[in-house]
Amino acid sequence: MPDLKILGRKNSVNVQKVMWCLDELNIAATREDYGGAFGGNRTEDYLSMNPNGKVPTMIDGDFILWESQAIVRYLAENYASAPFFPNALNERYLCHQWMDFYIAELHPAMTTIFWTLIRTAPADRDNIALEKATNIANLAWKIVDKHLSQSEYMVGNTFTFGDIPLGCAAYRWHNLEITRDDLPHLKRWYQELTNRPSFQKHVMLPLT
């Protein structure tokens, strides 16, 4: 097993992606709390590894990688096999497509929603920004829902690394106090994810 370390707090959605991925692959890894209330991510030591000063940072032997999407891709390609990392090139790039869709179309809106409802006092909330972000997220989730009407998972009928980022976001989407459109295919896929022990362990945590 690789000598692998993840630096980042467990309540970060970006750390959750990586820890969920590692657990699905049965890769032994240690995690150390950095960022948020734990701090440590602006120290000279940390910035020498990750000049962006965010979490997570992965240390795999003498290889250091930051940005959670890149880490998930690295773990899938370096340590996984089919079906999690599909053999077919077109299926692998469909995984990349949905990962990129998440980061471009959903992540900004989901971040606004999460920070407004979970990390901002009610008196200080920008409700106009919250409504706008919720509308944007609803539109993006409708695209996912339509796709899932024809596919059990994000890429085909088996769980792949392409399910990881959207799966983490789906947990927050279904557990935040917001107005959600009725999206039955999205809900069905999300419910399937909630049955996965690794998802339960690393993603289904209190929102803080």
PyMOL CGO cylinders between C-alpha atoms (Angstrom):
from pymol import cmd
from pymol.cgo import CYLINDER

trace = [
    CYLINDER, 0.00, 0.00, 0.00, 1.23, 3.53, -0.72, 0.3, 1, 1, 1, 1, 1, 1,
    CYLINDER, 1.23, 3.53, -0.72, 2.59, 5.74, 2.07, 0.3, 1, 1, 1, 1, 1, 1,
    CYLINDER, 2.59, 5.74, 2.07, -0.04, 8.39, 1.50, 0.3, 1, 1, 1, 1, 1, 1,
    CYLINDER, -0.04, 8.39, 1.50, -1.01, 11.43, 3.56, 0.3, 1, 1, 1, 1, 1, 1,
    CYLINDER, -1.01, 11.43, 3.56, -3.84, 13.94, 3.14, 0.3, 1, 1, 1, 1, 1, 1,
    CYLINDER, -3.84, 13.94, 3.14, -3.62, 17.37, 4.74, 0.3, 1, 1, 1, 1, 1, 1,
    CYLINDER, -3.62, 17.37, 4.74, -7.04, 18.89, 5.31, 0.3, 1, 1, 1, 1, 1, 1,
    CYLINDER, -7.04, 18.89, 5.31, -10.00, 18.97, 7.70, 0.3, 1, 1, 1, 1, 1, 1,
    CYLINDER, -10.00, 18.97, 7.70, -12.73, 16.37, 7.29, 0.3, 1, 1, 1, 1, 1, 1,
    CYLINDER, -12.73, 16.37, 7.29, -15.60, 18.90, 7.02, 0.3, 1, 1, 1, 1, 1, 1,
    CYLINDER, -15.60, 18.90, 7.02, -14.18, 20.33, 3.77, 0.3, 1, 1, 1, 1, 1, 1,
    CYLINDER, -14.18, 20.33, 3.77, -16.09, 19.06, 0.74, 0.3, 1, 1, 1, 1, 1, 1,
    CYLINDER, -16.09, 19.06, 0.74, -12.83, 18.98, -1.19, 0.3, 1, 1, 1, 1, 1, 1,
    CYLINDER, -12.83, 18.98, -1.19, -11.16, 16.81, 1.42, 0.3, 1, 1, 1, 1, 1, 1,
    CYLINDER, -11.16, 16.81, 1.42, -14.25, 14.60, 1.50, 0.3, 1, 1, 1, 1, 1, 1,
    CYLINDER, -14.25, 14.60, 1.50, -13.91, 13.89, -2.23, 0.3, 1, 1, 1, 1, 1, 1,
    CYLINDER, -13.91, 13.89, -2.23, -10.39, 12.63, -1.73, 0.3, 1, 1, 1, 1, 1, 1,
    CYLINDER, -10.39, 12.63, -1.73, -11.07, 10.60, 1.42, 0.3, 1, 1, 1, 1, 1, 1,
    CYLINDER, -11.07, 10.60, 1.42, -14.13, 8.97, -0.15, 0.3, 1, 1, 1, 1, 1, 1,
    CYLINDER, -14.13, 8.97, -0.15, -12.09, 8.07, -3.24, 0.3, 1, 1, 1, 1, 1, 1,
    CYLINDER, -12.09, 8.07, -3.24, -9.29, 6.60, -1.13, 0.3, 1, 1, 1, 1, 1, 1,
    CYLINDER, -9.29, 6.60, -1.13, -11.71, 4.50, 0.88, 0.3, 1, 1, 1, 1, 1, 1,
    CYLINDER, -11.71, 4.50, 0.88, -13.45, 3.17, -2.23, 0.3, 1, 1, 1, 1, 1, 1,
    CYLINDER, -13.45, 3.17, -2.23, -10.04, 2.03, -3.46, 0.3, 1, 1, 1, 1, 1, 1,
    CYLINDER, -10.04, 2.03, -3.46, -9.05, 0.52, -0.09, 0.3, 1, 1, 1, 1, 1, 1,
    CYLINDER, -9.05, 0.52, -0.09, -5.96, 2.71, 0.00, 0.3, 1, 1, 1, 1, 1, 1,
    CYLINDER, -5.96, 2.71, 0.00, -4.53, 3.20, 3.48, 0.3, 1, 1, 1, 1, 1, 1,
    CYLINDER, -4.53, 3.20, 3.48, -3.90, 6.88, 4.12, 0.3, 1, 1, 1, 1, 1, 1,
    CYLINDER, -3.90, 6.88, 4.12, -3.48, 9.17, 7.08, 0.3, 1, 1, 1, 1, 1, 1,
    CYLINDER, -3.48, 9.17, 7.08, -5.25, 12.52, 7.31, 0.3, 1, 1, 1, 1, 1, 1,
    CYLINDER, -5.25, 12.52, 7.31, -4.10, 15.53, 9.32, 0.3, 1, 1, 1, 1, 1, 1,
    CYLINDER, -4.10, 15.53, 9.32, -6.34, 18.49, 10.17, 0.3, 1, 1, 1, 1, 1, 1,
    CYLINDER, -6.34, 18.49, 10.17, -5.43, 21.67, 8.29, 0.3, 1, 1, 1, 1, 1, 1,
    CYLINDER, -5.43, 21.67, 8.29, -7.44, 24.70, 7.30, 0.3, 1, 1, 1, 1, 1, 1,
    CYLINDER, -7.44, 24.70, 7.30, -10.52, 26.33, 8.77, 0.3, 1, 1, 1, 1, 1, 1,
    CYLINDER, -10.52, 26.33, 8.77, -10.52, 26.34, 12.57, 0.3, 1, 1, 1, 1, 1, 1,
    CYLINDER, -10.52, 26.34, 12.57, -7.38, 24.19, 12.57, 0.3, 1, 1, 1, 1, 1, 1,
    CYLINDER, -7.38, 24.19, 12.57, -5.27, 26.66, 10.59, 0.3, 1, 1, 1, 1, 1, 1,
    CYLINDER, -5.27, 26.66, 10.59, -1.79, 25.64, 9.53, 0.3, 1, 1, 1, 1, 1, 1,
    CYLINDER, -1.79, 25.64, 9.53, -2.48, 26.18, 5.84, 0.3, 1, 1, 1, 1, 1, 1,
    CYLINDER, -2.48, 26.18, 5.84, -0.79, 29.59, 5.70, 0.3, 1, 1, 1, 1, 1, 1,
    CYLINDER, -0.79, 29.59, 5.70, 2.47, 28.53, 7.28, 0.3, 1, 1, 1, 1, 1, 1,
    CYLINDER, 2.47, 28.53, 7.28, 5.71, 28.63, 5.32, 0.3, 1, 1, 1, 1, 1, 1,
    CYLINDER, 5.71, 28.63, 5.32, 5.90, 24.85, 5.53, 0.3, 1, 1, 1, 1, 1, 1,
    CYLINDER, 5.90, 24.85, 5.53, 2.43, 24.31, 4.08, 0.3, 1, 1, 1, 1, 1, 1,
    CYLINDER, 2.43, 24.31, 4.08, 2.78, 26.98, 1.41, 0.3, 1, 1, 1, 1, 1, 1,
    CYLINDER, 2.78, 26.98, 1.41, 6.01, 25.37, 0.24, 0.3, 1, 1, 1, 1, 1, 1,
    CYLINDER, 6.01, 25.37, 0.24, 3.89, 22.33, -0.66, 0.3, 1, 1, 1, 1, 1, 1,
    CYLINDER, 3.89, 22.33, -0.66, 0.71, 24.11, -1.71, 0.3, 1, 1, 1, 1, 1, 1,
    CYLINDER, 0.71, 24.11, -1.71, 1.24, 27.79, -2.62, 0.3, 1, 1, 1, 1, 1, 1,
    CYLINDER, 1.24, 27.79, -2.62, -2.53, 28.21, -2.94, 0.3, 1, 1, 1, 1, 1, 1,
    CYLINDER, -2.53, 28.21, -2.94, -2.83, 27.69, 0.82, 0.3, 1, 1, 1, 1, 1, 1,
    CYLINDER, -2.83, 27.69, 0.82, -6.03, 25.66, 0.56, 0.3, 1, 1, 1, 1, 1, 1,
    CYLINDER, -6.03, 25.66, 0.56, -6.96, 22.07, 1.39, 0.3, 1, 1, 1, 1, 1, 1,
    CYLINDER, -6.96, 22.07, 1.39, -6.44, 19.29, 0.57, 0.3, 1, 1, 1, 1, 1, 1,
    CYLINDER, -6.44, 19.29, 0.57, -2.82, 18.59, -0.16, 0.3, 1, 1, 1, 1, 1, 1,
    CYLINDER, -2.82, 18.59, -0.16, -1.78, 15.02, -0.95, 0.3, 1, 1, 1, 1, 1, 1,
    CYLINDER, -1.78, 15.02, -0.95, 1.65, 13.63, -0.13, 0.3, 1, 1, 1, 1, 1, 1,
    CYLINDER, 1.65, 13.63, -0.13, 2.29, 10.30, -1.86, 0.3, 1, 1, 1, 1, 1, 1,
    CYLINDER, 2.29, 10.30, -1.86, 5.85, 9.35, -1.03, 0.3, 1, 1, 1, 1, 1, 1,
    CYLINDER, 5.85, 9.35, -1.03, 7.94, 12.15, -2.53, 0.3, 1, 1, 1, 1, 1, 1,
    CYLINDER, 7.94, 12.15, -2.53, 5.10, 13.33, -4.80, 0.3, 1, 1, 1, 1, 1, 1,
    CYLINDER, 5.10, 13.33, -4.80, 2.97, 16.29, -3.70, 0.3, 1, 1, 1, 1, 1, 1,
    CYLINDER, 2.97, 16.29, -3.70, -0.30, 17.23, -5.39, 0.3, 1, 1, 1, 1, 1, 1,
    CYLINDER, -0.30, 17.23, -5.39, -2.96, 19.81, -4.58, 0.3, 1, 1, 1, 1, 1, 1,
    CYLINDER, -2.96, 19.81, -4.58, -6.43, 20.59, -6.00, 0.3, 1, 1, 1, 1, 1, 1,
    CYLINDER, -6.43, 20.59, -6.00, -8.98, 17.95, -5.06, 0.3, 1, 1, 1, 1, 1, 1,
    CYLINDER, -8.98, 17.95, -5.06, -10.15, 17.25, -8.62, 0.3, 1, 1, 1, 1, 1, 1,
    CYLINDER, -10.15, 17.25, -8.62, -6.57, 16.55, -9.68, 0.3, 1, 1, 1, 1, 1, 1,
    CYLINDER, -6.57, 16.55, -9.68, -6.03, 14.31, -6.66, 0.3, 1, 1, 1, 1, 1, 1,
    CYLINDER, -6.03, 14.31, -6.66, -9.15, 12.22, -7.41, 0.3, 1, 1, 1, 1, 1, 1,
    CYLINDER, -9.15, 12.22, -7.41, -8.01, 11.84, -11.02, 0.3, 1, 1, 1, 1, 1, 1,
    CYLINDER, -8.01, 11.84, -11.02, -4.51, 10.86, -9.91, 0.3, 1, 1, 1, 1, 1, 1,
    CYLINDER, -4.51, 10.86, -9.91, -5.78, 8.26, -7.46, 0.3, 1, 1, 1, 1, 1, 1,
    CYLINDER, -5.78, 8.26, -7.46, -8.14, 6.79, -10.04, 0.3, 1, 1, 1, 1, 1, 1,
    CYLINDER, -8.14, 6.79, -10.04, -5.52, 6.52, -12.77, 0.3, 1, 1, 1, 1, 1, 1,
    CYLINDER, -5.52, 6.52, -12.77, -2.63, 5.46, -10.56, 0.3, 1, 1, 1, 1, 1, 1,
    CYLINDER, -2.63, 5.46, -10.56, -4.29, 3.04, -8.16, 0.3, 1, 1, 1, 1, 1, 1,
    CYLINDER, -4.29, 3.04, -8.16, -7.68, 1.97, -9.54, 0.3, 1, 1, 1, 1, 1, 1,
    CYLINDER, -7.68, 1.97, -9.54, -8.82, -0.45, -12.20, 0.3, 1, 1, 1, 1, 1, 1,
    CYLINDER, -8.82, -0.45, -12.20, -12.07, -0.91, -14.08, 0.3, 1, 1, 1, 1, 1, 1,
    CYLINDER, -12.07, -0.91, -14.08, -14.85, -0.21, -13.51, 0.3, 1, 1, 1, 1, 1, 1,
    CYLINDER, -14.85, -0.21, -13.51, -13.92, 2.64, -11.12, 0.3, 1, 1, 1, 1, 1, 1,
    CYLINDER, -13.92, 2.64, -11.12, -11.31, 3.79, -13.67, 0.3, 1, 1, 1, 1, 1, 1,
    CYLINDER, -11.31, 3.79, -13.67, -12.89, 2.67, -16.96, 0.3, 1, 1, 1, 1, 1, 1,
    CYLINDER, -12.89, 2.67, -16.96, -10.83, 0.80, -19.53, 0.3, 1, 1, 1, 1, 1, 1,
    CYLINDER, -10.83, 0.80, -19.53, -12.47, 2.60, -22.45, 0.3, 1, 1, 1, 1, 1, 1,
    CYLINDER, -12.47, 2.60, -22.45, -10.97, 6.00, -23.24, 0.3, 1, 1, 1, 1, 1, 1,
    CYLINDER, -10.97, 6.00, -23.24, -14.35, 7.53, -24.09, 0.3, 1, 1, 1, 1, 1, 1,
    CYLINDER, -14.35, 7.53, -24.09, -15.77, 6.44, -20.72, 0.3, 1, 1, 1, 1, 1, 1,
    CYLINDER, -15.77, 6.44, -20.72, -12.80, 7.90, -18.87, 0.3, 1, 1, 1, 1, 1, 1,
    CYLINDER, -12.80, 7.90, -18.87, -13.31, 11.22, -20.61, 0.3, 1, 1, 1, 1, 1, 1,
    CYLINDER, -13.31, 11.22, -20.61, -17.00, 11.19, -19.77, 0.3, 1, 1, 1, 1, 1, 1,
    CYLINDER, -17.00, 11.19, -19.77, -15.87, 10.95, -16.14, 0.3, 1, 1, 1, 1, 1, 1,
    CYLINDER, -15.87, 10.95, -16.14, -13.66, 13.99, -16.72, 0.3, 1, 1, 1, 1, 1, 1,
    CYLINDER, -13.66, 13.99, -16.72, -16.57, 15.76, -18.42, 0.3, 1, 1, 1, 1, 1, 1,
    CYLINDER, -16.57, 15.76, -18.42, -18.84, 15.41, -15.38, 0.3, 1, 1, 1, 1, 1, 1,
    CYLINDER, -18.84, 15.41, -15.38, -16.05, 16.37, -13.01, 0.3, 1, 1, 1, 1, 1, 1,
    CYLINDER, -16.05, 16.37, -13.01, -15.47, 19.52, -15.05, 0.3, 1, 1, 1, 1, 1, 1,
    CYLINDER, -15.47, 19.52, -15.05, -19.21, 20.21, -15.24, 0.3, 1, 1, 1, 1, 1, 1,
    CYLINDER, -19.21, 20.21, -15.24, -19.35, 20.07, -11.45, 0.3, 1, 1, 1, 1, 1, 1,
    CYLINDER, -19.35, 20.07, -11.45, -16.46, 22.46, -10.90, 0.3, 1, 1, 1, 1, 1, 1,
    CYLINDER, -16.46, 22.46, -10.90, -17.63, 24.95, -13.55, 0.3, 1, 1, 1, 1, 1, 1,
    CYLINDER, -17.63, 24.95, -13.55, -21.41, 24.88, -13.22, 0.3, 1, 1, 1, 1, 1, 1,
    CYLINDER, -21.41, 24.88, -13.22, -22.24, 23.69, -9.70, 0.3, 1, 1, 1, 1, 1, 1,
    CYLINDER, -22.24, 23.69, -9.70, -19.37, 24.33, -7.33, 0.3, 1, 1, 1, 1, 1, 1,
    CYLINDER, -19.37, 24.33, -7.33, -19.58, 28.16, -7.31, 0.3, 1, 1, 1, 1, 1, 1,
    CYLINDER, -19.58, 28.16, -7.31, -23.32, 28.16, -6.62, 0.3, 1, 1, 1, 1, 1, 1,
    CYLINDER, -23.32, 28.16, -6.62, -23.09, 25.36, -4.06, 0.3, 1, 1, 1, 1, 1, 1,
    CYLINDER, -23.09, 25.36, -4.06, -20.31, 27.23, -2.26, 0.3, 1, 1, 1, 1, 1, 1,
    CYLINDER, -20.31, 27.23, -2.26, -22.48, 30.35, -2.00, 0.3, 1, 1, 1, 1, 1, 1,
    CYLINDER, -22.48, 30.35, -2.00, -25.43, 28.33, -0.71, 0.3, 1, 1, 1, 1, 1, 1,
    CYLINDER, -25.43, 28.33, -0.71, -23.34, 26.43, 1.82, 0.3, 1, 1, 1, 1, 1, 1,
    CYLINDER, -23.34, 26.43, 1.82, -21.47, 29.43, 3.19, 0.3, 1, 1, 1, 1, 1, 1,
    CYLINDER, -21.47, 29.43, 3.19, -24.65, 31.48, 3.42, 0.3, 1, 1, 1, 1, 1, 1,
    CYLINDER, -24.65, 31.48, 3.42, -26.71, 28.87, 5.28, 0.3, 1, 1, 1, 1, 1, 1,
    CYLINDER, -26.71, 28.87, 5.28, -24.05, 27.14, 7.36, 0.3, 1, 1, 1, 1, 1, 1,
    CYLINDER, -24.05, 27.14, 7.36, -21.28, 29.63, 8.01, 0.3, 1, 1, 1, 1, 1, 1,
    CYLINDER, -21.28, 29.63, 8.01, -23.07, 32.99, 8.00, 0.3, 1, 1, 1, 1, 1, 1,
    CYLINDER, -23.07, 32.99, 8.00, -25.28, 34.31, 10.78, 0.3, 1, 1, 1, 1, 1, 1,
    CYLINDER, -25.28, 34.31, 10.78, -28.91, 34.85, 9.64, 0.3, 1, 1, 1, 1, 1, 1,
    CYLINDER, -28.91, 34.85, 9.64, -28.66, 38.62, 10.17, 0.3, 1, 1, 1, 1, 1, 1,
    CYLINDER, -28.66, 38.62, 10.17, -25.63, 38.82, 7.88, 0.3, 1, 1, 1, 1, 1, 1,
    CYLINDER, -25.63, 38.82, 7.88, -26.92, 36.69, 5.01, 0.3, 1, 1, 1, 1, 1, 1,
    CYLINDER, -26.92, 36.69, 5.01, -27.22, 38.00, 1.47, 0.3, 1, 1, 1, 1, 1, 1,
    CYLINDER, -27.22, 38.00, 1.47, -30.58, 36.48, 0.59, 0.3, 1, 1, 1, 1, 1, 1,
    CYLINDER, -30.58, 36.48, 0.59, -30.52, 37.84, -2.95, 0.3, 1, 1, 1, 1, 1, 1,
    CYLINDER, -30.52, 37.84, -2.95, -27.22, 36.07, -3.63, 0.3, 1, 1, 1, 1, 1, 1,
    CYLINDER, -27.22, 36.07, -3.63, -28.61, 32.94, -1.97, 0.3, 1, 1, 1, 1, 1, 1,
    CYLINDER, -28.61, 32.94, -1.97, -31.70, 32.92, -4.20, 0.3, 1, 1, 1, 1, 1, 1,
    CYLINDER, -31.70, 32.92, -4.20, -29.60, 33.47, -7.32, 0.3, 1, 1, 1, 1, 1, 1,
    CYLINDER, -29.60, 33.47, -7.32, -27.20, 30.67, -6.39, 0.3, 1, 1, 1, 1, 1, 1,
    CYLINDER, -27.20, 30.67, -6.39, -30.08, 28.31, -5.61, 0.3, 1, 1, 1, 1, 1, 1,
    CYLINDER, -30.08, 28.31, -5.61, -31.65, 28.99, -9.01, 0.3, 1, 1, 1, 1, 1, 1,
    CYLINDER, -31.65, 28.99, -9.01, -28.33, 28.36, -10.77, 0.3, 1, 1, 1, 1, 1, 1,
    CYLINDER, -28.33, 28.36, -10.77, -27.82, 25.13, -8.84, 0.3, 1, 1, 1, 1, 1, 1,
    CYLINDER, -27.82, 25.13, -8.84, -31.35, 23.94, -9.61, 0.3, 1, 1, 1, 1, 1, 1,
    CYLINDER, -31.35, 23.94, -9.61, -30.68, 24.40, -13.33, 0.3, 1, 1, 1, 1, 1, 1,
    CYLINDER, -30.68, 24.40, -13.33, -27.42, 22.47, -13.13, 0.3, 1, 1, 1, 1, 1, 1,
    CYLINDER, -27.42, 22.47, -13.13, -28.99, 19.65, -11.13, 0.3, 1, 1, 1, 1, 1, 1,
    CYLINDER, -28.99, 19.65, -11.13, -31.74, 19.40, -13.75, 0.3, 1, 1, 1, 1, 1, 1,
    CYLINDER, -31.74, 19.40, -13.75, -29.05, 18.60, -16.32, 0.3, 1, 1, 1, 1, 1, 1,
    CYLINDER, -29.05, 18.60, -16.32, -27.70, 15.87, -14.05, 0.3, 1, 1, 1, 1, 1, 1,
    CYLINDER, -27.70, 15.87, -14.05, -31.22, 14.55, -13.43, 0.3, 1, 1, 1, 1, 1, 1,
    CYLINDER, -31.22, 14.55, -13.43, -31.97, 14.31, -17.15, 0.3, 1, 1, 1, 1, 1, 1,
    CYLINDER, -31.97, 14.31, -17.15, -28.71, 12.47, -17.74, 0.3, 1, 1, 1, 1, 1, 1,
    CYLINDER, -28.71, 12.47, -17.74, -29.45, 10.05, -14.90, 0.3, 1, 1, 1, 1, 1, 1,
    CYLINDER, -29.45, 10.05, -14.90, -32.82, 9.22, -16.45, 0.3, 1, 1, 1, 1, 1, 1,
    CYLINDER, -32.82, 9.22, -16.45, -30.80, 7.23, -19.00, 0.3, 1, 1, 1, 1, 1, 1,
    CYLINDER, -30.80, 7.23, -19.00, -27.87, 6.06, -16.88, 0.3, 1, 1, 1, 1, 1, 1,
    CYLINDER, -27.87, 6.06, -16.88, -27.66, 4.45, -13.45, 0.3, 1, 1, 1, 1, 1, 1,
    CYLINDER, -27.66, 4.45, -13.45, -24.49, 6.36, -12.58, 0.3, 1, 1, 1, 1, 1, 1,
    CYLINDER, -24.49, 6.36, -12.58, -22.79, 9.38, -14.10, 0.3, 1, 1, 1, 1, 1, 1,
    CYLINDER, -22.79, 9.38, -14.10, -20.92, 7.17, -16.58, 0.3, 1, 1, 1, 1, 1, 1,
    CYLINDER, -20.92, 7.17, -16.58, -22.77, 4.01, -17.48, 0.3, 1, 1, 1, 1, 1, 1,
    CYLINDER, -22.77, 4.01, -17.48, -24.28, 1.59, -15.02, 0.3, 1, 1, 1, 1, 1, 1,
    CYLINDER, -24.28, 1.59, -15.02, -21.35, 1.23, -12.63, 0.3, 1, 1, 1, 1, 1, 1,
    CYLINDER, -21.35, 1.23, -12.63, -19.83, 3.54, -10.03, 0.3, 1, 1, 1, 1, 1, 1,
    CYLINDER, -19.83, 3.54, -10.03, -16.76, 5.43, -11.32, 0.3, 1, 1, 1, 1, 1, 1,
    CYLINDER, -16.76, 5.43, -11.32, -14.50, 8.28, -10.25, 0.3, 1, 1, 1, 1, 1, 1,
    CYLINDER, -14.50, 8.28, -10.25, -16.84, 10.52, -12.22, 0.3, 1, 1, 1, 1, 1, 1,
    CYLINDER, -16.84, 10.52, -12.22, -19.46, 10.12, -9.48, 0.3, 1, 1, 1, 1, 1, 1,
    CYLINDER, -19.46, 10.12, -9.48, -17.22, 11.45, -6.71, 0.3, 1, 1, 1, 1, 1, 1,
    CYLINDER, -17.22, 11.45, -6.71, -17.43, 15.27, -6.97, 0.3, 1, 1, 1, 1, 1, 1,
    CYLINDER, -17.43, 15.27, -6.97, -21.12, 15.42, -7.86, 0.3, 1, 1, 1, 1, 1, 1,
    CYLINDER, -21.12, 15.42, -7.86, -21.86, 12.86, -5.15, 0.3, 1, 1, 1, 1, 1, 1,
    CYLINDER, -21.86, 12.86, -5.15, -20.32, 15.06, -2.47, 0.3, 1, 1, 1, 1, 1, 1,
    CYLINDER, -20.32, 15.06, -2.47, -22.29, 18.03, -3.75, 0.3, 1, 1, 1, 1, 1, 1,
    CYLINDER, -22.29, 18.03, -3.75, -25.50, 15.98, -3.86, 0.3, 1, 1, 1, 1, 1, 1,
    CYLINDER, -25.50, 15.98, -3.86, -25.23, 15.23, -0.13, 0.3, 1, 1, 1, 1, 1, 1,
    CYLINDER, -25.23, 15.23, -0.13, -25.10, 18.93, 0.65, 0.3, 1, 1, 1, 1, 1, 1,
    CYLINDER, -25.10, 18.93, 0.65, -27.85, 19.72, -1.84, 0.3, 1, 1, 1, 1, 1, 1,
    CYLINDER, -27.85, 19.72, -1.84, -30.23, 17.23, -0.22, 0.3, 1, 1, 1, 1, 1, 1,
    CYLINDER, -30.23, 17.23, -0.22, -29.41, 18.29, 3.34, 0.3, 1, 1, 1, 1, 1, 1,
    CYLINDER, -29.41, 18.29, 3.34, -29.45, 22.07, 3.17, 0.3, 1, 1, 1, 1, 1, 1,
    CYLINDER, -29.45, 22.07, 3.17, -32.63, 24.00, 3.94, 0.3, 1, 1, 1, 1, 1, 1,
    CYLINDER, -32.63, 24.00, 3.94, -33.34, 25.25, 0.44, 0.3, 1, 1, 1, 1, 1, 1,
    CYLINDER, -33.34, 25.25, 0.44, -36.06, 25.01, -2.18, 0.3, 1, 1, 1, 1, 1, 1,
    CYLINDER, -36.06, 25.01, -2.18, -35.19, 22.05, -4.38, 0.3, 1, 1, 1, 1, 1, 1,
    CYLINDER, -35.19, 22.05, -4.38, -36.91, 21.06, -7.59, 0.3, 1, 1, 1, 1, 1, 1,
    CYLINDER, -36.91, 21.06, -7.59, -38.34, 17.53, -7.66, 0.3, 1, 1, 1, 1, 1, 1,
    CYLINDER, -38.34, 17.53, -7.66, -35.66, 15.59, -9.52, 0.3, 1, 1, 1, 1, 1, 1,
    CYLINDER, -35.66, 15.59, -9.52, -36.46, 11.87, -9.18, 0.3, 1, 1, 1, 1, 1, 1,
    CYLINDER, -36.46, 11.87, -9.18, -33.48, 10.49, -11.10, 0.3, 1, 1, 1, 1, 1, 1,
    CYLINDER, -33.48, 10.49, -11.10, -31.04, 12.63, -9.15, 0.3, 1, 1, 1, 1, 1, 1,
    CYLINDER, -31.04, 12.63, -9.15, -32.69, 11.49, -5.91, 0.3, 1, 1, 1, 1, 1, 1,
    CYLINDER, -32.69, 11.49, -5.91, -32.50, 7.82, -6.96, 0.3, 1, 1, 1, 1, 1, 1,
    CYLINDER, -32.50, 7.82, -6.96, -28.76, 8.11, -7.74, 0.3, 1, 1, 1, 1, 1, 1,
    CYLINDER, -28.76, 8.11, -7.74, -28.12, 10.00, -4.52, 0.3, 1, 1, 1, 1, 1, 1,
    CYLINDER, -28.12, 10.00, -4.52, -29.95, 7.34, -2.51, 0.3, 1, 1, 1, 1, 1, 1,
    CYLINDER, -29.95, 7.34, -2.51, -27.75, 4.67, -4.10, 0.3, 1, 1, 1, 1, 1, 1,
    CYLINDER, -27.75, 4.67, -4.10, -24.67, 6.61, -3.02, 0.3, 1, 1, 1, 1, 1, 1,
    CYLINDER, -24.67, 6.61, -3.02, -25.94, 6.81, 0.56, 0.3, 1, 1, 1, 1, 1, 1,
    CYLINDER, -25.94, 6.81, 0.56, -25.84, 3.01, 0.70, 0.3, 1, 1, 1, 1, 1, 1,
    CYLINDER, -25.84, 3.01, 0.70, -22.08, 2.99, 0.11, 0.3, 1, 1, 1, 1, 1, 1,
    CYLINDER, -22.08, 2.99, 0.11, -20.13, 2.60, 3.38, 0.3, 1, 1, 1, 1, 1, 1,
    CYLINDER, -20.13, 2.60, 3.38, -17.34, 4.90, 2.18, 0.3, 1, 1, 1, 1, 1, 1,
    CYLINDER, -17.34, 4.90, 2.18, -19.86, 7.63, 1.34, 0.3, 1, 1, 1, 1, 1, 1,
    CYLINDER, -19.86, 7.63, 1.34, -21.45, 7.25, 4.76, 0.3, 1, 1, 1, 1, 1, 1,
    CYLINDER, -21.45, 7.25, 4.76, -18.07, 7.46, 6.48, 0.3, 1, 1, 1, 1, 1, 1,
    CYLINDER, -18.07, 7.46, 6.48, -16.51, 10.41, 4.68, 0.3, 1, 1, 1, 1, 1, 1,
    CYLINDER, -16.51, 10.41, 4.68, -19.34, 12.46, 3.14, 0.3, 1, 1, 1, 1, 1, 1,
    CYLINDER, -19.34, 12.46, 3.14, -22.45, 12.01, 5.27, 0.3, 1, 1, 1, 1, 1, 1,
    CYLINDER, -22.45, 12.01, 5.27, -21.14, 14.20, 8.08, 0.3, 1, 1, 1, 1, 1, 1,
    CYLINDER, -21.14, 14.20, 8.08, -22.69, 17.15, 9.93, 0.3, 1, 1, 1, 1, 1, 1,
    CYLINDER, -22.69, 17.15, 9.93, -22.58, 20.30, 7.82, 0.3, 1, 1, 1, 1, 1, 1,
    CYLINDER, -22.58, 20.30, 7.82, -20.29, 22.73, 9.63, 0.3, 1, 1, 1, 1, 1, 1,
]
cmd.load_cgo(trace, "trace")
